[in-house]
Structure formats: structure tokens, C-alpha cells
Amino acid sequence: MYPTLLEFSVEATYPNDESVVVAFLIIYSSVQGVFLLYADDFLAREPTDAKFEKAFSSPFLRIRYY
């Protein structure tokens, strides 16, 4: 898939140099990878008790989800 993406991007941006287009794709994929690593770390954390009670308790039904 990656070689196809590179070839398509070079053909779609024909007047530009091939190395510039490939460099932008590599930089973008690196930035996206860093963002996904931080997002995964954030989503994998265990919630603290106060935040958990505030986010997952129902004041109307008095039910706590654990």
C-alpha cells in the first residue's frame, strides 16, 4: 500500500519534485504516529476514583458502573 501511495502522490502532484512529495508524506506519517502513541497512552490509562465517579455515575438512577 505504501509504494502505491507514494506513486499516486507523485503522479497527482506532477510539477513538484518527487523528493518533496515523499518527504511531506514521511513527515506527516511520523507526526501522525506520535499523535496516535499519545492518544493510545491516554486511552489506556485507568481512571482515578474521583474522575471515574464523576464520569460514570448516574445521578438520576443512583447506579454506579464499575
CHARMM-style PDB file with segment names, atoms N, HN, CA, C and O in Angstrom:
ATOM      1  N   MET     1       0.827  -1.188   0.000  1.00  0.00      PROA
ATOM      2  CA  MET     1       0.000   0.000   0.000  1.00  0.00      PROA
ATOM      3  C   MET     1       0.879   1.263   0.000  1.00  0.00      PROA
ATOM      4  O   MET     1       0.567   2.240  -0.681  1.00  0.00      PROA
ATOM      5  N   TYR     2       1.954   1.234   0.752  1.00  0.00      PROA
ATOM      6  HN  TYR     2       2.207   0.440   1.305  1.00  0.00      PROA
ATOM      7  CA  TYR     2       2.811   2.423   0.847  1.00  0.00      PROA
ATOM      8  C   TYR     2       3.432   2.790  -0.506  1.00  0.00      PROA
ATOM      9  O   TYR     2       3.421   3.966  -0.870  1.00  0.00      PROA
ATOM     10  N   PRO     3       3.977   1.820  -1.268  1.00  0.00      PROA
ATOM     11  CA  PRO     3       4.506   2.206  -2.588  1.00  0.00      PROA
ATOM     12  C   PRO     3       3.429   2.752  -3.524  1.00  0.00      PROA
ATOM     13  O   PRO     3       3.692   3.645  -4.329  1.00  0.00      PROA
ATOM     14  N   THR     4       2.226   2.215  -3.415  1.00  0.00      PROA
ATOM     15  HN  THR     4       2.012   1.489  -2.761  1.00  0.00      PROA
ATOM     16  CA  THR     4       1.127   2.722  -4.242  1.00  0.00      PROA
ATOM     17  C   THR     4       0.799   4.155  -3.858  1.00  0.00      PROA
ATOM     18  O   THR     4       0.567   4.992  -4.730  1.00  0.00      PROA
ATOM     19  N   LEU     5       0.776   4.446  -2.569  1.00  0.00      PROA
ATOM     20  HN  LEU     5       0.964   3.766  -1.860  1.00  0.00      PROA
ATOM     21  CA  LEU     5       0.518   5.806  -2.100  1.00  0.00      PROA
ATOM     22  C   LEU     5       1.599   6.761  -2.594  1.00  0.00      PROA
ATOM     23  O   LEU     5       1.296   7.870  -3.035  1.00  0.00      PROA
ATOM     24  N   LEU     6       2.847   6.339  -2.522  1.00  0.00      PROA
ATOM     25  HN  LEU     6       3.094   5.439  -2.164  1.00  0.00      PROA
ATOM     26  CA  LEU     6       3.938   7.196  -3.000  1.00  0.00      PROA
ATOM     27  C   LEU     6       3.811   7.463  -4.497  1.00  0.00      PROA
ATOM     28  O   LEU     6       3.959   8.599  -4.946  1.00  0.00      PROA
ATOM     29  N   GLU     7       3.539   6.424  -5.254  1.00  0.00      PROA
ATOM     30  HN  GLU     7       3.419   5.501  -4.889  1.00  0.00      PROA
ATOM     31  CA  GLU     7       3.433   6.593  -6.697  1.00  0.00      PROA
ATOM     32  C   GLU     7       2.250   7.485  -7.069  1.00  0.00      PROA
ATOM     33  O   GLU     7       2.368   8.346  -7.940  1.00  0.00      PROA
ATOM     34  N   PHE     8       1.118   7.278  -6.410  1.00  0.00      PROA
ATOM     35  HN  PHE     8       1.023   6.578  -5.702  1.00  0.00      PROA
ATOM     36  CA  PHE     8      -0.056   8.096  -6.698  1.00  0.00      PROA
ATOM     37  C   PHE     8       0.178   9.555  -6.315  1.00  0.00      PROA
ATOM     38  O   PHE     8      -0.213  10.459  -7.052  1.00  0.00      PROA
ATOM     39  N   SER     9       0.808   9.786  -5.175  1.00  0.00      PROA
ATOM     40  HN  SER     9       1.126   9.051  -4.576  1.00  0.00      PROA
ATOM     41  CA  SER     9       1.042  11.166  -4.758  1.00  0.00      PROA
ATOM     42  C   SER     9       2.014  11.882  -5.689  1.00  0.00      PROA
ATOM     43  O   SER     9       1.856  13.074  -5.954  1.00  0.00      PROA
ATOM     44  N   VAL    10       2.999  11.174  -6.179  1.00  0.00      PROA
ATOM     45  HN  VAL    10       3.127  10.206  -5.964  1.00  0.00      PROA
ATOM     46  CA  VAL    10       3.943  11.791  -7.121  1.00  0.00      PROA
ATOM     47  C   VAL    10       3.234  12.112  -8.433  1.00  0.00      PROA
ATOM     48  O   VAL    10       3.471  13.167  -9.021  1.00  0.00      PROA
ATOM     49  N   GLU    11       2.366  11.213  -8.896  1.00  0.00      PROA
ATOM     50  HN  GLU    11       2.174  10.356  -8.419  1.00  0.00      PROA
ATOM     51  CA  GLU    11       1.638  11.465 -10.143  1.00  0.00      PROA
ATOM     52  C   GLU    11       0.614  12.586  -9.975  1.00  0.00      PROA
ATOM     53  O   GLU    11       0.388  13.358 -10.906  1.00  0.00      PROA
ATOM     54  N   ALA    12      -0.005  12.682  -8.803  1.00  0.00      PROA
ATOM     55  HN  ALA    12       0.179  12.055  -8.046  1.00  0.00      PROA
ATOM     56  CA  ALA    12      -1.024  13.710  -8.576  1.00  0.00      PROA
ATOM     57  C   ALA    12      -0.417  15.103  -8.451  1.00  0.00      PROA
ATOM     58  O   ALA    12      -1.072  16.098  -8.760  1.00  0.00      PROA
ATOM     59  N   THR    13       0.810  15.174  -8.009  1.00  0.00      PROA
ATOM     60  HN  THR    13       1.343  14.366  -7.758  1.00  0.00      PROA
ATOM     61  CA  THR    13       1.484  16.472  -7.842  1.00  0.00      PROA
ATOM     62  C   THR    13       2.645  16.559  -8.830  1.00  0.00      PROA
ATOM     63  O   THR    13       3.783  16.811  -8.435  1.00  0.00      PROA
ATOM     64  N   TYR    14       2.360  16.354 -10.097  1.00  0.00      PROA
ATOM     65  HN  TYR    14       1.436  16.149 -10.418  1.00  0.00      PROA
ATOM     66  CA  TYR    14       3.401  16.206 -11.128  1.00  0.00      PROA
ATOM     67  C   TYR    14       4.420  17.340 -11.196  1.00  0.00      PROA
ATOM     68  O   TYR    14       5.612  17.037 -11.218  1.00  0.00      PROA
ATOM     69  N   PRO    15       4.058  18.599 -11.230  1.00  0.00      PROA
ATOM     70  CA  PRO    15       5.118  19.607 -11.397  1.00  0.00      PROA
ATOM     71  C   PRO    15       6.102  19.662 -10.226  1.00  0.00      PROA
ATOM     72  O   PRO    15       7.234  20.117 -10.387  1.00  0.00      PROA
ATOM     73  N   ASN    16       5.680  19.208  -9.073  1.00  0.00      PROA
ATOM     74  HN  ASN    16       4.761  18.838  -8.942  1.00  0.00      PROA
ATOM     75  CA  ASN    16       6.592  19.219  -7.921  1.00  0.00      PROA
ATOM     76  C   ASN    16       7.598  18.081  -8.027  1.00  0.00      PROA
ATOM     77  O   ASN    16       7.366  17.072  -8.693  1.00  0.00      PROA
ATOM     78  N   ASP    17       8.708  18.275  -7.356  1.00  0.00      PROA
ATOM     79  HN  ASP    17       8.897  19.095  -6.814  1.00  0.00      PROA
ATOM     80  CA  ASP    17       9.739  17.258  -7.353  1.00  0.00      PROA
ATOM     81  C   ASP    17       9.298  16.049  -6.524  1.00  0.00      PROA
ATOM     82  O   ASP    17       8.597  16.201  -5.524  1.00  0.00      PROA
ATOM     83  N   GLU    18       9.703  14.876  -6.935  1.00  0.00      PROA
ATOM     84  HN  GLU    18      10.273  14.753  -7.747  1.00  0.00      PROA
ATOM     85  CA  GLU    18       9.307  13.645  -6.250  1.00  0.00      PROA
ATOM     86  C   GLU    18       9.801  13.615  -4.801  1.00  0.00      PROA
ATOM     87  O   GLU    18       9.078  13.159  -3.915  1.00  0.00      PROA
ATOM     88  N   SER    19      10.992  14.084  -4.559  1.00  0.00      PROA
ATOM     89  HN  SER    19      11.579  14.454  -5.279  1.00  0.00      PROA
ATOM     90  CA  SER    19      11.563  14.031  -3.208  1.00  0.00      PROA
ATOM     91  C   SER    19      10.796  14.917  -2.223  1.00  0.00      PROA
ATOM     92  O   SER    19      10.691  14.586  -1.042  1.00  0.00      PROA
ATOM     93  N   VAL    20      10.263  16.036  -2.704  1.00  0.00      PROA
ATOM     94  HN  VAL    20      10.348  16.306  -3.663  1.00  0.00      PROA
ATOM     95  CA  VAL    20       9.498  16.933  -1.833  1.00  0.00      PROA
ATOM     96  C   VAL    20       8.203  16.256  -1.391  1.00  0.00      PROA
ATOM     97  O   VAL    20       7.834  16.309  -0.217  1.00  0.00      PROA
ATOM     98  N   VAL    21       7.525  15.627  -2.330  1.00  0.00      PROA
ATOM     99  HN  VAL    21       7.824  15.584  -3.283  1.00  0.00      PROA
ATOM    100  CA  VAL    21       6.260  14.958  -2.014  1.00  0.00      PROA
ATOM    101  C   VAL    21       6.491  13.800  -1.063  1.00  0.00      PROA
ATOM    102  O   VAL    21       5.735  13.627  -0.106  1.00  0.00      PROA
ATOM    103  N   VAL    22       7.507  13.015  -1.305  1.00  0.00      PROA
ATOM    104  HN  VAL    22       8.121  13.156  -2.082  1.00  0.00      PROA
ATOM    105  CA  VAL    22       7.812  11.870  -0.440  1.00  0.00      PROA
ATOM    106  C   VAL    22       8.224  12.352   0.948  1.00  0.00      PROA
ATOM    107  O   VAL    22       7.862  11.732   1.948  1.00  0.00      PROA
ATOM    108  N   ALA    23       8.968  13.435   1.021  1.00  0.00      PROA
ATOM    109  HN  ALA    23       9.262  13.938   0.209  1.00  0.00      PROA
ATOM    110  CA  ALA    23       9.371  13.973   2.331  1.00  0.00      PROA
ATOM    111  C   ALA    23       8.156  14.428   3.131  1.00  0.00      PROA
ATOM    112  O   ALA    23       8.078  14.169   4.332  1.00  0.00      PROA
ATOM    113  N   PHE    24       7.204  15.102   2.481  1.00  0.00      PROA
ATOM    114  HN  PHE    24       7.267  15.312   1.506  1.00  0.00      PROA
ATOM    115  CA  PHE    24       5.989  15.512   3.192  1.00  0.00      PROA
ATOM    116  C   PHE    24       5.198  14.313   3.690  1.00  0.00      PROA
ATOM    117  O   PHE    24       4.669  14.339   4.801  1.00  0.00      PROA
ATOM    118  N   LEU    25       5.112  13.267   2.883  1.00  0.00      PROA
ATOM    119  HN  LEU    25       5.542  13.246   1.981  1.00  0.00      PROA
ATOM    120  CA  LEU    25       4.393  12.068   3.312  1.00  0.00      PROA
ATOM    121  C   LEU    25       5.066  11.402   4.512  1.00  0.00      PROA
ATOM    122  O   LEU    25       4.386  10.949   5.433  1.00  0.00      PROA
ATOM    123  N   ILE    26       6.367  11.341   4.503  1.00  0.00      PROA
ATOM    124  HN  ILE    26       6.920  11.708   3.755  1.00  0.00      PROA
ATOM    125  CA  ILE    26       7.091  10.718   5.615  1.00  0.00      PROA
ATOM    126  C   ILE    26       6.960  11.560   6.880  1.00  0.00      PROA
ATOM    127  O   ILE    26       6.765  11.016   7.966  1.00  0.00      PROA
ATOM    128  N   ILE    27       7.064  12.878   6.750  1.00  0.00      PROA
ATOM    129  HN  ILE    27       7.222  13.320   5.867  1.00  0.00      PROA
ATOM    130  CA  ILE    27       6.906  13.759   7.914  1.00  0.00      PROA
ATOM    131  C   ILE    27       5.498  13.647   8.469  1.00  0.00      PROA
ATOM    132  O   ILE    27       5.315  13.558   9.683  1.00  0.00      PROA
ATOM    133  N   TYR    28       4.496  13.651   7.587  1.00  0.00      PROA
ATOM    134  HN  TYR    28       4.645  13.723   6.601  1.00  0.00      PROA
ATOM    135  CA  TYR    28       3.111  13.537   8.046  1.00  0.00      PROA
ATOM    136  C   TYR    28       2.870  12.209   8.756  1.00  0.00      PROA
ATOM    137  O   TYR    28       2.192  12.176   9.782  1.00  0.00      PROA
ATOM    138  N   SER    29       3.411  11.122   8.228  1.00  0.00      PROA
ATOM    139  HN  SER    29       3.962  11.150   7.394  1.00  0.00      PROA
ATOM    140  CA  SER    29       3.204   9.831   8.872  1.00  0.00      PROA
ATOM    141  C   SER    29       3.904   9.781  10.232  1.00  0.00      PROA
ATOM    142  O   SER    29       3.407   9.133  11.153  1.00  0.00      PROA
ATOM    143  N   SER    30       5.034  10.443  10.369  1.00  0.00      PROA
ATOM    144  HN  SER    30       5.438  10.969   9.621  1.00  0.00      PROA
ATOM    145  CA  SER    30       5.717  10.487  11.665  1.00  0.00      PROA
ATOM    146  C   SER    30       4.919  11.293  12.688  1.00  0.00      PROA
ATOM    147  O   SER    30       4.792  10.880  13.840  1.00  0.00      PROA
ATOM    148  N   VAL    31       4.386  12.432  12.274  1.00  0.00      PROA
ATOM    149  HN  VAL    31       4.489  12.768  11.338  1.00  0.00      PROA
ATOM    150  CA  VAL    31       3.568  13.257  13.173  1.00  0.00      PROA
ATOM    151  C   VAL    31       2.312  12.498  13.577  1.00  0.00      PROA
ATOM    152  O   VAL    31       1.912  12.530  14.741  1.00  0.00      PROA
ATOM    153  N   GLN    32       1.695  11.823  12.629  1.00  0.00      PROA
ATOM    154  HN  GLN    32       2.020  11.797  11.684  1.00  0.00      PROA
ATOM    155  CA  GLN    32       0.503  11.040  12.935  1.00  0.00      PROA
ATOM    156  C   GLN    32       0.834   9.902  13.889  1.00  0.00      PROA
ATOM    157  O   GLN    32       0.042   9.602  14.783  1.00  0.00      PROA
ATOM    158  N   GLY    33       1.975   9.270  13.721  1.00  0.00      PROA
ATOM    159  HN  GLY    33       2.618   9.514  12.996  1.00  0.00      PROA
ATOM    160  CA  GLY    33       2.382   8.195  14.624  1.00  0.00      PROA
ATOM    161  C   GLY    33       2.591   8.688  16.042  1.00  0.00      PROA
ATOM    162  O   GLY    33       2.188   8.018  16.993  1.00  0.00      PROA
ATOM    163  N   VAL    34       3.212   9.844  16.203  1.00  0.00      PROA
ATOM    164  HN  VAL    34       3.540  10.389  15.430  1.00  0.00      PROA
ATOM    165  CA  VAL    34       3.408  10.419  17.536  1.00  0.00      PROA
ATOM    166  C   VAL    34       2.059  10.739  18.178  1.00  0.00      PROA
ATOM    167  O   VAL    34       1.844  10.449  19.355  1.00  0.00      PROA
ATOM    168  N   PHE    35       1.154  11.334  17.408  1.00  0.00      PROA
ATOM    169  HN  PHE    35       1.328  11.569  16.452  1.00  0.00      PROA
ATOM    170  CA  PHE    35      -0.177  11.641  17.923  1.00  0.00      PROA
ATOM    171  C   PHE    35      -0.904  10.373  18.361  1.00  0.00      PROA
ATOM    172  O   PHE    35      -1.529  10.353  19.422  1.00  0.00      PROA
ATOM    173  N   LEU    36      -0.827   9.319  17.556  1.00  0.00      PROA
ATOM    174  HN  LEU    36      -0.320   9.335  16.695  1.00  0.00      PROA
ATOM    175  CA  LEU    36      -1.502   8.072  17.910  1.00  0.00      PROA
ATOM    176  C   LEU    36      -0.894   7.417  19.136  1.00  0.00      PROA
ATOM    177  O   LEU    36      -1.614   6.794  19.916  1.00  0.00      PROA
ATOM    178  N   LEU    37       0.410   7.541  19.326  1.00  0.00      PROA
ATOM    179  HN  LEU    37       0.995   8.048  18.693  1.00  0.00      PROA
ATOM    180  CA  LEU    37       1.038   6.999  20.527  1.00  0.00      PROA
ATOM    181  C   LEU    37       0.529   7.707  21.783  1.00  0.00      PROA
ATOM    182  O   LEU    37       0.213   7.057  22.779  1.00  0.00      PROA
ATOM    183  N   TYR    38       0.449   9.039  21.734  1.00  0.00      PROA
ATOM    184  HN  TYR    38       0.706   9.566  20.925  1.00  0.00      PROA
ATOM    185  CA  TYR    38      -0.066   9.776  22.885  1.00  0.00      PROA
ATOM    186  C   TYR    38      -1.550   9.496  23.110  1.00  0.00      PROA
ATOM    187  O   TYR    38      -1.988   9.398  24.256  1.00  0.00      PROA
ATOM    188  N   ALA    39      -2.324   9.366  22.045  1.00  0.00      PROA
ATOM    189  HN  ALA    39      -1.968   9.445  21.114  1.00  0.00      PROA
ATOM    190  CA  ALA    39      -3.743   9.062  22.179  1.00  0.00      PROA
ATOM    191  C   ALA    39      -3.939   7.674  22.772  1.00  0.00      PROA
ATOM    192  O   ALA    39      -4.818   7.480  23.612  1.00  0.00      PROA
ATOM    193  N   ASP    40      -3.138   6.714  22.348  1.00  0.00      PROA
ATOM    194  HN  ASP    40      -2.425   6.872  21.665  1.00  0.00      PROA
ATOM    195  CA  ASP    40      -3.229   5.360  22.893  1.00  0.00      PROA
ATOM    196  C   ASP    40      -2.856   5.345  24.367  1.00  0.00      PROA
ATOM    197  O   ASP    40      -3.507   4.673  25.168  1.00  0.00      PROA
ATOM    198  N   ASP    41      -1.821   6.074  24.727  1.00  0.00      PROA
ATOM    199  HN  ASP    41      -1.292   6.620  24.077  1.00  0.00      PROA
ATOM    200  CA  ASP    41      -1.422   6.156  26.129  1.00  0.00      PROA
ATOM    201  C   ASP    41      -2.522   6.793  26.975  1.00  0.00      PROA
ATOM    202  O   ASP    41      -2.790   6.344  28.090  1.00  0.00      PROA
ATOM    203  N   PHE    42      -3.151   7.828  26.451  1.00  0.00      PROA
ATOM    204  HN  PHE    42      -2.933   8.192  25.545  1.00  0.00      PROA
ATOM    205  CA  PHE    42      -4.221   8.497  27.178  1.00  0.00      PROA
ATOM    206  C   PHE    42      -5.431   7.582  27.352  1.00  0.00      PROA
ATOM    207  O   PHE    42      -6.026   7.537  28.429  1.00  0.00      PROA
ATOM    208  N   LEU    43      -5.791   6.864  26.313  1.00  0.00      PROA
ATOM    209  HN  LEU    43      -5.307   6.900  25.438  1.00  0.00      PROA
ATOM    210  CA  LEU    43      -6.974   5.998  26.369  1.00  0.00      PROA
ATOM    211  C   LEU    43      -6.737   4.728  27.181  1.00  0.00      PROA
ATOM    212  O   LEU    43      -7.700   4.124  27.654  1.00  0.00      PROA
ATOM    213  N   ALA    44      -5.488   4.307  27.355  1.00  0.00      PROA
ATOM    214  HN  ALA    44      -4.706   4.797  26.971  1.00  0.00      PROA
ATOM    215  CA  ALA    44      -5.197   3.072  28.081  1.00  0.00      PROA
ATOM    216  C   ALA    44      -5.066   3.281  29.585  1.00  0.00      PROA
ATOM    217  O   ALA    44      -4.951   2.306  30.327  1.00  0.00      PROA
ATOM    218  N   ARG    45      -5.079   4.515  30.049  1.00  0.00      PROA
ATOM    219  HN  ARG    45      -5.172   5.308  29.446  1.00  0.00      PROA
ATOM    220  CA  ARG    45      -4.921   4.781  31.481  1.00  0.00      PROA
ATOM    221  C   ARG    45      -6.153   4.367  32.271  1.00  0.00      PROA
ATOM    222  O   ARG    45      -7.281   4.439  31.783  1.00  0.00      PROA
ATOM    223  N   GLU    46      -5.913   3.938  33.490  1.00  0.00      PROA
ATOM    224  HN  GLU    46      -4.997   3.879  33.886  1.00  0.00      PROA
ATOM    225  CA  GLU    46      -7.008   3.653  34.409  1.00  0.00      PROA
ATOM    226  C   GLU    46      -7.481   4.977  34.998  1.00  0.00      PROA
ATOM    227  O   GLU    46      -6.661   5.792  35.420  1.00  0.00      PROA
ATOM    228  N   PRO    47      -8.779   5.199  35.031  1.00  0.00      PROA
ATOM    229  CA  PRO    47      -9.267   6.460  35.594  1.00  0.00      PROA
ATOM    230  C   PRO    47      -9.105   6.496  37.106  1.00  0.00      PROA
ATOM    231  O   PRO    47      -9.175   5.463  37.772  1.00  0.00      PROA
ATOM    232  N   THR    48      -8.889   7.683  37.641  1.00  0.00      PROA
ATOM    233  HN  THR    48      -8.832   8.523  37.100  1.00  0.00      PROA
ATOM    234  CA  THR    48      -8.830   7.827  39.089  1.00  0.00      PROA
ATOM    235  C   THR    48     -10.237   7.735  39.649  1.00  0.00      PROA
ATOM    236  O   THR    48     -11.207   7.863  38.902  1.00  0.00      PROA
ATOM    237  N   ASP    49     -10.364   7.517  40.941  1.00  0.00      PROA
ATOM    238  HN  ASP    49      -9.575   7.413  41.547  1.00  0.00      PROA
ATOM    239  CA  ASP    49     -11.673   7.315  41.546  1.00  0.00      PROA
ATOM    240  C   ASP    49     -12.584   8.520  41.387  1.00  0.00      PROA
ATOM    241  O   ASP    49     -13.765   8.360  41.081  1.00  0.00      PROA
ATOM    242  N   ALA    50     -12.061   9.722  41.590  1.00  0.00      PROA
ATOM    243  HN  ALA    50     -11.102   9.853  41.839  1.00  0.00      PROA
ATOM    244  CA  ALA    50     -12.898  10.921  41.508  1.00  0.00      PROA
ATOM    245  C   ALA    50     -13.393  11.147  40.081  1.00  0.00      PROA
ATOM    246  O   ALA    50     -14.569  11.440  39.865  1.00  0.00      PROA
ATOM    247  N   LYS    51     -12.501  11.011  39.123  1.00  0.00      PROA
ATOM    248  HN  LYS    51     -11.545  10.774  39.299  1.00  0.00      PROA
ATOM    249  CA  LYS    51     -12.904  11.202  37.743  1.00  0.00      PROA
ATOM    250  C   LYS    51     -13.849  10.089  37.293  1.00  0.00      PROA
ATOM    251  O   LYS    51     -14.781  10.329  36.525  1.00  0.00      PROA
ATOM    252  N   PHE    52     -13.601   8.870  37.776  1.00  0.00      PROA
ATOM    253  HN  PHE    52     -12.843   8.675  38.399  1.00  0.00      PROA
ATOM    254  CA  PHE    52     -14.446   7.741  37.404  1.00  0.00      PROA
ATOM    255  C   PHE    52     -15.857   7.928  37.941  1.00  0.00      PROA
ATOM    256  O   PHE    52     -16.834   7.699  37.228  1.00  0.00      PROA
ATOM    257  N   GLU    53     -15.960   8.339  39.186  1.00  0.00      PROA
ATOM    258  HN  GLU    53     -15.167   8.525  39.765  1.00  0.00      PROA
ATOM    259  CA  GLU    53     -17.288   8.540  39.780  1.00  0.00      PROA
ATOM    260  C   GLU    53     -18.030   9.670  39.089  1.00  0.00      PROA
ATOM    261  O   GLU    53     -19.240   9.587  38.879  1.00  0.00      PROA
ATOM    262  N   LYS    54     -17.319  10.709  38.739  1.00  0.00      PROA
ATOM    263  HN  LYS    54     -16.336  10.777  38.909  1.00  0.00      PROA
ATOM    264  CA  LYS    54     -17.965  11.845  38.094  1.00  0.00      PROA
ATOM    265  C   LYS    54     -18.419  11.495  36.673  1.00  0.00      PROA
ATOM    266  O   LYS    54     -19.482  11.936  36.237  1.00  0.00      PROA
ATOM    267  N   ALA    55     -17.632  10.717  35.963  1.00  0.00      PROA
ATOM    268  HN  ALA    55     -16.768  10.359  36.318  1.00  0.00      PROA
ATOM    269  CA  ALA    55     -17.931  10.419  34.565  1.00  0.00      PROA
ATOM    270  C   ALA    55     -18.937   9.289  34.400  1.00  0.00      PROA
ATOM    271  O   ALA    55     -19.757   9.323  33.483  1.00  0.00      PROA
ATOM    272  N   PHE    56     -18.886   8.286  35.276  1.00  0.00      PROA
ATOM    273  HN  PHE    56     -18.220   8.258  36.021  1.00  0.00      PROA
ATOM    274  CA  PHE    56     -19.687   7.089  35.056  1.00  0.00      PROA
ATOM    275  C   PHE    56     -20.772   6.851  36.099  1.00  0.00      PROA
ATOM    276  O   PHE    56     -21.323   5.751  36.155  1.00  0.00      PROA
ATOM    277  N   SER    57     -21.092   7.819  36.908  1.00  0.00      PROA
ATOM    278  HN  SER    57     -20.645   8.712  36.863  1.00  0.00      PROA
ATOM    279  CA  SER    57     -22.189   7.622  37.850  1.00  0.00      PROA
ATOM    280  C   SER    57     -23.419   8.352  37.325  1.00  0.00      PROA
ATOM    281  O   SER    57     -23.316   9.412  36.709  1.00  0.00      PROA
ATOM    282  N   SER    58     -24.560   7.775  37.578  1.00  0.00      PROA
ATOM    283  HN  SER    58     -24.643   6.914  38.079  1.00  0.00      PROA
ATOM    284  CA  SER    58     -25.812   8.360  37.115  1.00  0.00      PROA
ATOM    285  C   SER    58     -26.530   8.992  38.297  1.00  0.00      PROA
ATOM    286  O   SER    58     -26.974   8.265  39.186  1.00  0.00      PROA
ATOM    287  N   PRO    59     -26.660  10.303  38.347  1.00  0.00      PROA
ATOM    288  CA  PRO    59     -27.315  10.937  39.496  1.00  0.00      PROA
ATOM    289  C   PRO    59     -28.819  10.669  39.526  1.00  0.00      PROA
ATOM    290  O   PRO    59     -29.443  10.775  40.581  1.00  0.00      PROA
ATOM    291  N   PHE    60     -29.401  10.327  38.392  1.00  0.00      PROA
ATOM    292  HN  PHE    60     -28.894  10.242  37.534  1.00  0.00      PROA
ATOM    293  CA  PHE    60     -30.845  10.119  38.349  1.00  0.00      PROA
ATOM    294  C   PHE    60     -31.235   8.729  38.849  1.00  0.00      PROA
ATOM    295  O   PHE    60     -32.250   8.575  39.528  1.00  0.00      PROA
ATOM    296  N   LEU    61     -30.438   7.729  38.518  1.00  0.00      PROA
ATOM    297  HN  LEU    61     -29.613   7.854  37.966  1.00  0.00      PROA
ATOM    298  CA  LEU    61     -30.773   6.360  38.884  1.00  0.00      PROA
ATOM    299  C   LEU    61     -30.009   5.860  40.098  1.00  0.00      PROA
ATOM    300  O   LEU    61     -30.304   4.782  40.614  1.00  0.00      PROA
ATOM    301  N   ARG    62     -29.045   6.618  40.555  1.00  0.00      PROA
ATOM    302  HN  ARG    62     -28.805   7.494  40.137  1.00  0.00      PROA
ATOM    303  CA  ARG    62     -28.175   6.232  41.670  1.00  0.00      PROA
ATOM    304  C   ARG    62     -27.477   4.901  41.413  1.00  0.00      PROA
ATOM    305  O   ARG    62     -27.337   4.070  42.310  1.00  0.00      PROA
ATOM    306  N   ILE    63     -27.043   4.718  40.172  1.00  0.00      PROA
ATOM    307  HN  ILE    63     -27.156   5.392  39.443  1.00  0.00      PROA
ATOM    308  CA  ILE    63     -26.332   3.500  39.785  1.00  0.00      PROA
ATOM    309  C   ILE    63     -24.893   3.876  39.497  1.00  0.00      PROA
ATOM    310  O   ILE    63     -24.626   4.865  38.814  1.00  0.00      PROA
ATOM    311  N   ARG    64     -23.984   3.102  40.008  1.00  0.00      PROA
ATOM    312  HN  ARG    64     -24.200   2.298  40.562  1.00  0.00      PROA
ATOM    313  CA  ARG    64     -22.568   3.311  39.708  1.00  0.00      PROA
ATOM    314  C   ARG    64     -22.085   2.149  38.845  1.00  0.00      PROA
ATOM    315  O   ARG    64     -22.303   0.982  39.169  1.00  0.00      PROA
ATOM    316  N   TYR    65     -21.435   2.487  37.756  1.00  0.00      PROA
ATOM    317  HN  TYR    65     -21.257   3.435  37.492  1.00  0.00      PROA
ATOM    318  CA  TYR    65     -20.938   1.482  36.836  1.00  0.00      PROA
ATOM    319  C   TYR    65     -19.474   1.227  37.130  1.00  0.00      PROA
ATOM    320  O   TYR    65     -18.655   2.141  37.042  1.00  0.00      PROA
ATOM    321  N   TYR    66     -19.138   0.003  37.478  1.00  0.00      PROA
ATOM    322  HN  TYR    66     -19.804  -0.740  37.550  1.00  0.00      PROA
ATOM    323  CA  TYR    66     -17.743  -0.364  37.770  1.00  0.00      PROA
ATOM    324  C   TYR    66     -17.280  -1.416  36.816  1.00  0.00      PROA
ATOM    325  OT1 TYR    66     -16.135  -1.860  36.895  1.00  0.00      PROA
TER     326      TYR     66
END
